[in-house]
């Protein structure tokens, strides 16, 4: 119930805030109306039958101000004349389990303030986006690497047919990451551009 009531109360509070109602008055109005609606709906909230009691829970402003909205306005010092000035002349709000909707005017279209199904779908999508697959176990190459490392570097290159290749002295003294950072200045401009772009997108 709390999410549904809060979405309706916040909607009305924002309408008052867009007028000349002070921030302190809006805060009092918000808290008071939320308390009033929660108590009013206590024995008239049926999650298993969302439309049962919908008329009872409906907030209505037309030629007459809704009594709960009027009471919340009085508590924060906003009289009915000011409420009518800041709120639509014709406003209907349906506060039902899992959905809150409203209509401005008798022939206006219906807008949705809160839909629990959409909220759950968004949460599901967000959880799927942050889900990462577990890394697959890599084969153990320790034994082969140890055998290769036991051979002198020049001997390894001779075995590969690269006996005449000149080897930088610090090639095997730094990590791959360090070598990349050292040689960044030699990267083409386009490569640097896409590297920065990738970092921005993944951040």
GIFENNOR-V750593 format. One record per pair of residues at least 6 apart in sequence whose C-alpha atoms are under 8 Angstrom apart, sorted by the first residue. I is the first residue (numbers start at 1). J is the second residue. Records with the same first field share a line. If there is no record, write none. Layout:
I->J  J
//
This chain:
1->38  45  97
2->38
4->95  96  97  98  99  100  114
5->34  37  38  95
6->34
7->100  113  114
8->93  95  100  113
9->30  33  34
10->30
12->87
13->26  29  30
15->86  87
16->26  83  86  87
17->23  26
18->86
19->86
21->78
25->76  77  78
26->76
28->75  76
29->72  73  75  76
30->72
32->72  75
33->68  69  71  72
36->68  72
37->68
40->57
41->57
44->53  56  57
45->52  53  96  97
46->52  53  97
47->97  98
50->96  97  98
51->96  97
54->94  95  96
55->94
57->94  95  96
58->92  93  94  95
59->66  91  92  93  94  95
60->66  90  91  92  93
61->88  89  90  91  92
62->89  90  91
63->89  90
65->80  84
70->79  80  83
73->79  80  83
74->80
88->104
89->105
90->104  105  106
91->102  103  104  105
92->102  103  104
93->100  101  102  103
94->100  101  102
95->101
98->114  115  116  117
99->112  113  114  115  116
100->112  113  114  115
101->110  111  112  113  114
102->110  111  112  113
103->109  110  111
104->110
148->156
154->163
155->163
157->163  165
//
